Amino acid sequence: MKGWREEYRASLKSMDTEEHIDLAFYRPIGFVWAKIAARLGVSPNAITIASIFLGVAGGVLFYYSDLWLNVAGMFLLVWANSFDSADGQLARMTRQYSRLGRILDGLSGDFWFAAIYIAIVLRENRDIAFFGSHEWVMWAMAVAAGICHARQAAMADYYRQFHLYFLKGENGSELDSAEQLRSQANDSSRGFWKRLTMRIYLAYTMQQESASPAMQELRRELRERFPDGKIPASFRDEFRRMSLPLMKYTNILTFNWRTIGLFITLFAGLPWLYFMYELTLLNLLAVYMIVRHERLCRVLTSQLRDGRY
C-alpha cells in the first residue's frame, strides 16, 4: 500500500499546482486508469484519443432538452476528464513524454468544448423563440465565449508551467518558447503532419507569449544572467513564494470550475447562461490573474537587474 501511495504522489505534477477537486476525485481515478493502461501496454496518447471521443459524445448529448440525457452527457464528460488525468499520470509513471502528447492533451479539451458549444447553440436556437428568430446572437455569443475560453485556458496552463519550471526544473515542466519551436516547425526533415502540428503548437505558444510581455522580459533576463540554466535556489524560492498564491486562479480557469458552471446551467434548463459565465466572471478572473502575474515578473526582473541574485 505504501508503494502505491508513493507511486500515486509521483504521478502528480506537483502539490503546488494541483486543484482540490482533482486531488479529491480525478487524480485517484486517473491513477487507477493509468495503472490498468500500464499493465495492458496502452500508451498515454491512446488514452487521450479515447477521451476525445468520450468528451465529444458527452457534448452532443447537451443538445437535447431531456435532463436525463444531459446527465448522461455530464457522466461522459467526467469520464473523459478522468482519462485526461490518466494520460498525464501514465506519462509521468512510465516516462513516455512527448510533445505530440502535450499537443493532443491540449486539443482534447478543445474538441470537447467545441461539441458542447455547438450543441448549446443549436439547442437554444431551437427551444427559445428569441434566439430562434435571431440565430446570429447565439452564434456570436458562442464564438466570443470560445475565443475567451481558449485564451483563459492557455494563460492558466502557461503560468502553471512557469511555476513548475522554477519548482522542479526544466525536466519537471513543459515550458516552451516560440523561438525554439519555430526552427522545429520549419524543419524539412519532419513529415507534413509533424510540421503541421508543430506550427499549430507554435501559434499557441506565440499567443501565450504575446499576452505576457513582462514574463518574456524576465525569461530573457534569466537567460542572459544564467546561460547555463543554473538559476540560484534563492531566486527559485522567491518566485515560488510570489507565484503560489496565483495558482488558485489558474486552477479555477481549468476544467472543473467551467463544468460546474456548465452543469448548473444545464440543470436550470438555461445552458445559454454558460456563455455569459465565460464572458463575465471567468474573463474578469483571467484579466486579474494576468495583471498579477505580470506585476510579479516585473518585480523579479527589477531585482535581478539590481543584483540581488
Phi and psi in degrees as a GROMACS rama.xvg file:
@    title "Ramachandran Plot"
@    xaxis  label "Phi"
@    yaxis  label "Psi"
@TYPE xy
-60.88  -40.653  LYS-2
-61.5455  -39.4165  GLY-3
-64.5594  -41.7844  TRP-4
-62.6537  -41.9531  ARG-5
-66.6837  -40.269  GLU-6
-66.5293  -37.7859  GLU-7
-62.6088  -47.0589  TYR-8
-63.0878  -35.4584  ARG-9
-69.6666  -21.0048  ALA-10
-80.4679  -9.20861  SER-11
-85.5419  153.59  LEU-12
-65.5887  -56.4445  LYS-13
-175.808  152.353  SER-14
-67.716  -24.1808  MET-15
-63.2139  -38.3458  ASP-16
-106.975  -0.981642  THR-17
-79.7468  141.199  GLU-18
-88.3079  146.761  GLU-19
-60.3941  -41.8686  HIS-20
-65.6242  -38.3244  ILE-21
-60.3217  -46.9158  ASP-22
-64.1378  -35.9753  LEU-23
-80.8063  -26.4777  ALA-24
-130.405  -64.0895  PHE-25
-70.1619  -40.4232  TYR-26
-66.0684  -44.3352  ARG-27
-60.5714  -42.0776  PRO-28
-66.5597  -42.9821  ILE-29
-61.0379  -36.3559  GLY-30
-63.3682  -41.3905  PHE-31
-63.5543  -45.1822  VAL-32
-59.228  -42.021  TRP-33
-64.6976  -40.8643  ALA-34
-62.5875  -42.3638  LYS-35
-63.647  -44.8907  ILE-36
-62.9148  -40.8721  ALA-37
-62.1295  -40.1503  ALA-38
-67.7614  -34.8645  ARG-39
-87.8126  -5.91593  LEU-40
77.7562  24.0923  GLY-41
-83.4314  136.049  VAL-42
-83.9447  158.269  SER-43
-57.7467  -39.4276  PRO-44
-64.9035  -34.1239  ASN-45
-65.0928  -38.9937  ALA-46
-65.4598  -41.2472  ILE-47
-59.8569  -44.8091  THR-48
-63.4925  -40.5773  ILE-49
-61.4326  -38.5329  ALA-50
-64.4542  -32.8048  SER-51
-62.4445  -46.5372  ILE-52
-63.5451  -41.9937  PHE-53
-64.8886  -45.5905  LEU-54
-66.3174  -40.5679  GLY-55
-66.0026  -41.1302  VAL-56
-61.121  -41.2302  ALA-57
-61.8002  -44.2629  GLY-58
-60.2814  -40.4697  GLY-59
-59.9558  -36.1762  VAL-60
-68.9231  -15.8825  LEU-61
-76.7984  -7.48735  PHE-62
-67.5932  -28.4552  TYR-63
-87.0899  147.814  TYR-64
-82.7464  -12.9423  SER-65
-68.3261  119.681  ASP-66
-61.0253  -35.8483  LEU-67
-67.145  -34.4244  TRP-68
-67.2944  -37.5813  LEU-69
-62.52  -41.2875  ASN-70
-63.4885  -39.0252  VAL-71
-62.4651  -38.7508  ALA-72
-64.2459  -39.6523  GLY-73
-61.4416  -43.249  MET-74
-60.0928  -44.4787  PHE-75
-65.4072  -36.8526  LEU-76
-67.7256  -40.4825  LEU-77
-63.9225  -42.603  VAL-78
-60.0128  -44.8152  TRP-79
-59.5399  -41.3182  ALA-80
-71.3126  -29.295  ASN-81
-66.4562  -34.5139  SER-82
-68.9192  -38.1614  PHE-83
-63.3544  -34.2434  ASP-84
-70.0099  -42.5437  SER-85
-63.9762  -36.3323  ALA-86
-64.2212  -40.7509  ASP-87
-68.7235  -40.4685  GLY-88
-64.4919  -41.0156  GLN-89
-63.75  -41.3677  LEU-90
-61.6541  -40.1826  ALA-91
-72.2291  -35.9354  ARG-92
-67.8308  -39.2784  MET-93
-104.574  -1.7958  THR-94
58.033  39.0081  ARG-95
-97.3582  63.3412  GLN-96
-83.0384  144.117  TYR-97
-159.232  148.615  SER-98
-67.4324  -32.8151  ARG-99
-59.3292  -40.5473  LEU-100
-61.8528  -41.3454  GLY-101
-64.1847  -41.6442  ARG-102
-64.5154  -46.4683  ILE-103
-60.4198  -40.0333  LEU-104
-61.2796  -41.6919  ASP-105
-69.1828  -39.0201  GLY-106
-69.7311  -27.7029  LEU-107
-58.1687  -47.3966  SER-108
-63.2808  -35.1468  GLY-109
-62.5777  -41.4655  ASP-110
-64.0063  -45.0379  PHE-111
-56.4679  -52.3615  TRP-112
-75.4838  -25.6766  PHE-113
-61.6266  -44.5581  ALA-114
-63.537  -41.7293  ALA-115
-63.6225  -46.882  ILE-116
-63.2344  -45.4423  TYR-117
-63.5933  -41.4064  ILE-118
-62.2391  -41.832  ALA-119
-66.1557  -43.2215  ILE-120
-60.1992  -49.5209  VAL-121
-63.6467  -38.0127  LEU-122
-66.3676  -48.8848  ARG-123
-70.8161  -33.2349  GLU-124
-66.9171  -24.9804  ASN-125
-83.865  -40.2847  ARG-126
-94.9946  -23.8544  ASP-127
-111.927  123.655  ILE-128
-57.8406  -44.1669  ALA-129
-60.7232  -47.2635  PHE-130
-67.6873  -33.9532  PHE-131
-63.2329  -34.5001  GLY-132
-91.6371  -8.02773  SER-133
-134.44  63.7146  HIS-134
-58.4115  -29.5168  GLU-135
-62.6766  -26.7817  TRP-136
-61.5707  -49.3662  VAL-137
-65.653  -40.2331  MET-138
-64.4819  -40.6088  TRP-139
-64.2293  -42.2923  ALA-140
-62.8332  -42.0104  MET-141
-65.2522  -44.4252  ALA-142
-64.2528  -45.715  VAL-143
-62.4099  -44.3908  ALA-144
-65.3552  -38.7802  ALA-145
-64.6675  -41.8029  GLY-146
-63.9084  -45.2942  ILE-147
-63.4193  -42.7603  CYS-148
-57.5114  -48.3587  HIS-149
-60.7165  -42.2163  ALA-150
-71.2066  -39.8203  ARG-151
-60.3654  -49.2717  GLN-152
-65.3812  -38.8868  ALA-153
-62.9635  -44.8207  ALA-154
-70.9685  -37.7724  MET-155
-60.6905  -43.6438  ALA-156
-65.2515  -40.4246  ASP-157
-62.2107  -44.219  TYR-158
-68.9997  -35.1751  TYR-159
-64.4098  -42.341  ARG-160
-65.2743  -36.4829  GLN-161
-65.9245  -41.1083  PHE-162
-62.1094  -44.6954  HIS-163
-64.5125  -31.4911  LEU-164
-60.4964  -42.6211  TYR-165
-80.288  -28.7042  PHE-166
-76.8159  -44.4252  LEU-167
-120.351  -2.40578  LYS-168
87.3947  177.939  GLY-169
-59.5692  -37.8524  GLU-170
-71.8791  -19.4424  ASN-171
-96.6536  4.79303  GLY-172
-129.009  159.208  SER-173
-113.707  33.5731  GLU-174
-73.2257  125.687  LEU-175
-119.263  169.979  ASP-176
-131.55  145.351  SER-177
-62.2577  -34.5214  ALA-178
-59.9483  -44.4112  GLU-179
-70.7136  -39.3673  GLN-180
-70.0687  -30.5633  LEU-181
-61.7336  -42.8201  ARG-182
-66.0288  -35.2895  SER-183
-70.4016  -37.9278  GLN-184
-67.0899  -27.3874  ALA-185
-97.4205  5.05274  ASN-186
-71.7731  110.339  ASP-187
-69.0828  -15.4287  SER-188
-74.796  -16.3696  SER-189
-81.088  151.123  ARG-190
-69.2587  168.176  GLY-191
-57.4748  -47.5557  PHE-192
-67.9415  -35.5141  TRP-193
-67.0031  -40.6709  LYS-194
-65.7217  -38.3571  ARG-195
-64.2155  -46.9425  LEU-196
-64.4998  -36.3804  THR-197
-66.2273  -35.9575  MET-198
-70.3214  -35.3491  ARG-199
-64.5883  -43.7186  ILE-200
-67.8149  -35.048  TYR-201
-61.8774  -44.9433  LEU-202
-61.5938  -39.6524  ALA-203
-62.2477  -45.2724  TYR-204
-68.7874  -38.461  THR-205
-62.7611  -37.3533  MET-206
-65.2571  -40.6024  GLN-207
-62.375  -43.8285  GLN-208
-68.2707  -38.3245  GLU-209
-66.8269  -25.4839  SER-210
-87.6517  -1.09192  ALA-211
-137.557  62.5309  SER-212
-60.7561  -38.275  PRO-213
-67.557  -35.148  ALA-214
-65.639  -40.2678  MET-215
-66.8323  -35.3914  GLN-216
-65.3375  -40.1207  GLU-217
-64.003  -42.2071  LEU-218
-62.9856  -40.4258  ARG-219
-64.0973  -42.7074  ARG-220
-62.2962  -40.7398  GLU-221
-65.9029  -40.7833  LEU-222
-64.1397  -39.1536  ARG-223
-69.4442  -39.8696  GLU-224
-82.9557  -30.6177  ARG-225
-130.816  68.0004  PHE-226
-61.887  -21.4118  PRO-227
-84.1206  -0.755246  ASP-228
80.3067  2.19474  GLY-229
-88.4507  78.1465  LYS-230
-75.1483  132.816  ILE-231
-56.5454  143.254  PRO-232
-59.739  -32.6143  ALA-233
-63.9367  -37.204  SER-234
-70.3622  -43.5631  PHE-235
-58.8043  -42.6663  ARG-236
-64.9375  -39.8448  ASP-237
-68.2352  -40.0808  GLU-238
-61.6417  -45.7704  PHE-239
-60.1172  -42.6726  ARG-240
-60.3357  -40.816  ARG-241
-80.082  -31.5804  MET-242
-82.9024  -30.8041  SER-243
-54.8141  -42.4932  LEU-244
-62.1335  -20.1848  PRO-245
-85.1952  -12.9126  LEU-246
-63.7626  -29.337  MET-247
-65.0175  -30.6103  LYS-248
-74.5862  -38.74  TYR-249
-63.0204  -35.3542  THR-250
-70.8921  -35.603  ASN-251
-64.3163  -29.9651  ILE-252
-88.6994  18.201  LEU-253
-109.098  -162.046  THR-254
-58.3283  -46.3941  PHE-255
-60.8863  -50.9798  ASN-256
-75.2809  -25.058  TRP-257
-64.3457  -47.5585  ARG-258
-72.8001  -28.3294  THR-259
-60.3358  -46.9209  ILE-260
-61.8052  -42.5444  GLY-261
-61.6175  -47.0546  LEU-262
-65.1341  -37.2176  PHE-263
-61.76  -44.2131  ILE-264
-67.7791  -32.2646  THR-265
-69.5699  -43.0929  LEU-266
-64.3788  -31.8285  PHE-267
-78.3583  -9.57157  ALA-268
74.1758  20.3963  GLY-269
-131.825  62.1363  LEU-270
-62.1819  -20.7956  PRO-271
-62.6936  -23.3638  TRP-272
-66.1917  -19.7619  LEU-273
-61.1221  -38.4784  TYR-274
-62.7503  -37.6513  PHE-275
-66.355  -36.3454  MET-276
-60.4692  -44.3083  TYR-277
-63.6065  -44.4581  GLU-278
-77.3734  -19.3246  LEU-279
-110.988  -78.8823  THR-280
-60.1706  -49.2603  LEU-281
-69.7285  -33.5231  LEU-282
-66.3371  -43.9588  ASN-283
-61.0682  -41.4495  LEU-284
-64.6228  -40.9716  LEU-285
-63.6753  -43.2761  ALA-286
-61.5031  -44.8748  VAL-287
-60.9909  -43.5188  TYR-288
-60.5202  -45.7057  MET-289
-64.98  -44.2398  ILE-290
-60.5678  -45.2631  VAL-291
-63.0052  -43.4312  ARG-292
-69.4249  -38.727  HIS-293
-63.7366  -39.3091  GLU-294
-63.3332  -42.52  ARG-295
-57.4105  -46.0989  LEU-296
-66.0317  -38.3773  CYS-297
-63.9449  -41.3355  ARG-298
-61.5616  -46.587  VAL-299
-69.4521  -35.0343  LEU-300
-63.4641  -42.4185  THR-301
-62.282  -40.6382  SER-302
-64.9883  -38.9272  GLN-303
-62.3737  -44.0089  LEU-304
-69.7693  -24.6175  ARG-305
-81.8665  -1.45509  ASP-306
78.9511  25.8255  GLY-307
-75.978  -16.2403  ARG-308
